């Protein structure tokens, strides 16, 4: 049997002795959802009938009961109210069910399935209401785990409600396995920590909400693959990409979509950030709701009927049923019901020969002379077949009951005091001194009517006091309180809360109430609206441009702008001098800057101060190379060379003998590294060789390290002079010319 047939077969079934199923409104892999009526409180409800296989899992049933109790304790304007839960006994076993309020405005999933994305302002409304619901639940230790468009529902006025709190956890821990591939719908909105199977907190719901908001504005879910495994793998690789379509929401959603949950805001912080973003965004158009039931199903409007203990609903009428439709307001001639309110099922056969009883006779035929069987108006040779569904039958009961006249009981006919009727119908004079039995009977109904009138008046007053009168409560002074406290006060007193007006006021904190209407001490009836103005925090001011200024000067400029200069951290910077400010921005935990860069007055700014350029490392391989090459190596890391030359008998001139700073040492940028460079061997003194023969002088010069470039004169003659002369210092090997006497 198909799922649709199974759902249709449930219509008319009563769960827990009080919840009668009327129409299917949703089918999932783990449950079916029905529009139902609570026959005790006479209101419509939604009933989630869980998969019968789940009942076989004892662990699931224990978790389901615990989560249902926790979800039932939540009370917030943006959370679907959980009325009841239970387990229904059937031939197939125990079937768990959950009873919640019925919402006729459809789901966000239905809106998005139309294929037209929402505007950023409309996406903001969805995100803001959902963040409020999550914040309320998270403060009470309850995590949703399955934030997705299908769980974001709307009432007919467009207010969003978050559904299925707690059910996701119970299903996740169940031994029952969903059909292959059905996990993909939930995986598309899973957080990275859900994909990795890590422990969850409220920031997992915040990430899922960020995905939903991106889908609202773009029609696409980021990181969505064709398979569950592929989707979960993509979800764990990087931060959530936020497209330009989100406009003023990009900064907020980027923070909510961080890969690391420690870097995400919680739901309360997300709400404040969204409220701040709303200041610079246009007013949204109403959301294009897609009703829970279509037009044909909406005509099955629920009605409860007294006296039959059952459910009535207006039948769905087609164009050719106009004659029947005309009876919706109830017949005026009493043909549908007798005066005592008794009613009949038109399908039951009636005896046309049986006379109709007089009006007021409890035993009379309720159909009356005119009859109510639609088939009776058709030609005899053309029978009319009317489908006898429980809804049609119940509606007929409603129509019959609607025509029942009010009665205070049996009333005696009025008989004039002057005469009574004898058995033959002749009038006789009444004895004023000795009242007749008829007169006594006449006085008794008057007293009864008077007593009944008094009782009716007292009953009316009591009914007004207990049923109609609306209690009135004094409005307390709410200015200065947190909007969360005000919501609790409004809920406790049965007031509607309008907290949509937001302003910025100096010396206030975000979420603080700054105005209220009506004022403190005013009486306000339950159901009326309490309006409050909520602060977004102090007024916005610009952050002064202090980059490049000395730290002391920057602090003075920040304080002068109405901000607080917080602690400073240091960082290397290649361009900003040491001791000067590199940047100044909101400290951790402070509100992020608005789109124009402004921040609330009083915001603490964290300073980043430059400690100068990053240190450099002295390169290796500076020795044994030409000094020019050594300079180039140092310049590559923004260092310089401090060259010191020295004579060296072994190292050729121009070669680096040693570096004053060992390789691998960290030094400041532009530091001069000492280099010892060889000038070659040390110079020697030209010896005195005058008076020697030319041959002997040449030998002496060579022995001293010089060369002999020639002898001018006789080699055996006496040396008169040398060039260069004796006593001068010259490099070893320099040539010397000898001059002799001829």
Phi, psi and omega in degrees: 000135183288165180297320180297321178294321178299317181295318180296325181293339181280345184300132183092345179291142182246123182261138176060019178075011183208341185253105183264125183284135185247311184205142176286138179234359178185145180227129176233181182286338183246353184198166170235142183246134183234146163284131183220173176235137173276106186288348178270314181265356176057056177217157176279148179219167171251134181242122176262111182263109186283161182300135183300330181295336180293332182295339180283350182261102182298323179297320178296316182299319178296314180294321180299316179296317181295315182291325179296319177298315181296316180294325179295336179281346179284134178221106184205145182299340182251018177236131178299126182288132175264116183272321189197167174207160180183187180226123185262134178277125177231177177297332182272355180125203183271133178239114178288146176217158181230134182248123180230174174294150179266131180241123186267358184273004179079189183244165174297328178302318179296322179295312183292330180293349176289344177089006179244118182292161177275162174284160176304324179293321177292320177297325178297318179299316178300313182294321183294313180295321180292321179297322178296317179296315180295319180300318179298316181289318183296323178296342179255014173078018182248123179256140184283309177078353183213052178285116182203163183304327181293340179259006176255105187251162181231144168278177184292343176273357177094002178283133184278142174230138176266127186251167171068036174296131175087333183292325181299319180293320179297318179292323181296329182264005180280150176282340179295139183249132178288160178302152182304134176089348184281350177288341187300323181301318179282323181298332180298339182242018180283146176279163178303321181289331172294318180298329182268358179072025180273170179294139186253151167226189186299337181290344172294318176296323179298317178298315180299321178295323177300318177299317181297318181294323176297317179296325179302317187272338185242340185081001181233145175264122179298153176058037179255121178253180182283343182235160178298315181299317180296320179296313181295325179293315179298326185293342186256012188260326184201175176297159181290123176285132181246115183286168183292340181300340181283347175056235183292354180269353189302312184298318181294316183288328176299318178293320180291338183258022178293145180296319180274118181299336179294338181267357180270153172284159170277180186296322179294318177295322178297319178300314180296319180296320178293322177296322178293320179295330182296336182298328184257012183245151180290159177296133184283151169287157176302145179294138180281079185298146174242110190304150179300318178246146179283180187300320181295321182284332179295331179292349174274050182298132184287140173221142179255138186244125176287148171092342180246355176062027184221193186248136174242148178213144178292127182292153175280114186254136176267178185297330183276003180258026186301324182296322179287322183298332183294346181269007185299329182270002178092136181291148180271344185266005179076013183288341184270340182201148173285171184293341179273001177087002179294149182223160180232157174275121182300346180282343182285139181292143176242149181267111183294343181273348183279124184291149177282139179285164178292157178297135181096347178279120183293339182266003183288159177294116183299339183290334181076175183297325184287333183076160180234359182287119180299325183296336183292341180272354182271155175301152183296328182271005181227081183293145178255127179259115179253122182295125185263072177274158177303328181291317180297314181300315181296324179294321178297321175301318180297316181296321178294315182293330183293334182268004183289123178286150177287145180214143177259014180120187182287133181242129179289144176295147181284128178240124180302147182292337186283340185205155172232165180264133172278173181302335181268359178095359181276142180276142177233152181288143178272146177272112183291339182276321181246094182299143179278171178296327179296319180295321178297320177296328182290322180289326182297314177299326179297316178297319180298317179296321179297316179296319179294323179296318178296314179298321179296320179296315178297320178296323177296318178297315180297319179297320178297318184293316187267334187247327186255320183302133178263119180299145179243135179236147177286137179278123178283171176283112185254352181294130182097345180275161177285145183298333176296320176296320181296321178299319179296319179297316180298320180293317180297329183261003177074023179268153167276143183247126173252101181242029183279344181277122181234145179218173173243128182225131179299151178063029172235164179252155177301136180088000181275137179281128181248340177214156177214152177212123002287168183286173181299140179090350179280141176281136180224123183286151176299139182094344177277171189259131171258119182256131177230149174257126187252137180277138170270002183116184180297167179297157184273138176229157179279147176277123181297149179278101183248007181297131179088351179276149174303149187303315181299317179294319180298318179298319179297318181293323179294314180297322180295334180276002180086017178248173182247128177275112183273193180295155182249145172242154182254154181203144176291143178213135184282339185246327182276129181296155178301136180090352178262157184280130175275313181204162176216123181210170182306134179291161177305136181092348178273159180295138180293151180298151175288178183299331180269008176087000180280158180225158178297144177300141182089358179296137177276128180257133175268132182260144171243117185252139182285137171254020179087182180297159178291148180295154179250159178251129180294125183288160177271163173082028180276335184271151178082004179242166180297148183299328178296319178293322179296320178298320180296320178297319180291321181295332180296334178249025176058043171241163179236175183243136172253097189274131173235122182264148178209155178283142177213126183291336186257329185265128180298157179296142178086000179260137180288122178278318182200162175248137183289338179246126183299148175301144179089353180284137176274128179224162179293154177301144180072010177294140177269119180271124179294133176233131175262119185245136181286138171259010184088192180294157180287149179291157180235160183271135177291120182288157176277122183235008179297149183088341177277159172292160181302322182290320180292322179296319179299320180294322181293319179295318179294324179293331180280349177112004178262165171257163180246118182272350177156163178241121176269109183115195183281131178300339180265355179283168181282139181285125179267326182193170176228157176228111004289159185287166179296144178097340178280150178260136179215155179304147178302136179093355179297144182281144176233133177259139183252136177245128182236163173282142182283000000 
